[in-house]
Amino acid sequence: MAPLSSLLTGLSLAALLVTPAAFAADAAQTTPQPARKPAKVAARPKAAAAPVELVPEPATPEQVSASERVYYGEYDCDFKQVIQIIASERHPSYVELRFAKNSYLMKPVLSSTGAVRLEDVKGQTLMIQIASKSMLMNVKTGVRLVDACVSPSQRIAIDAAKAAASTGGALLTTPRP
């Protein structure tokens, strides 16, 4: 029986040697392969959406009066920044304000203190104008965008007040343009 047992032992060893390789090959066929990433397709450029223009309400008599009190022109501001305010050609009694690369359509409103508020029709910014300076604020974040802005008309009023103070005269007030 020795030959039979040695034959069985030889076959068992052969089966052990063959079985791992056969098992690995069989497992490779039944194991799911990881999904391949699809080839990248060039992104199509999105069509630029045409900006939707907000049509403001017609001006009220109060707004017309406030627009007559706005200081128009180019403002010199802190840190050598510049603001430009012009009357809107498309919307009577509204104002166009340009600051940095932004342009805003503003509605003039006269406050109870006599200051003129320029309110952005989109509700993003607010400019407050008093006799000696103006400032522009982002109303959504509550951050002052630029301060100590002075228009040519405000500069005249400031210089007149300084001259009056230096000569001991009464404080002069310059009417709004």
Secondary structure, 3 states (H helix, E strand, C coil): CHHHHHHHHHHHHHHHHHHHHHHHHHHHHHCCCCCCCCCCCCCCCCCCCCCCCCCCCCCCHHHHHHHHCCCCEEEECHHHCEEEEEECCCCCCCEEEEECCEEEEEEEEECCCCCEEEEECCCCEEEEECCCCEEEEECCCCEEEEEEEECHHHHHHHHHHHHHHHCCCCCCCCCCC
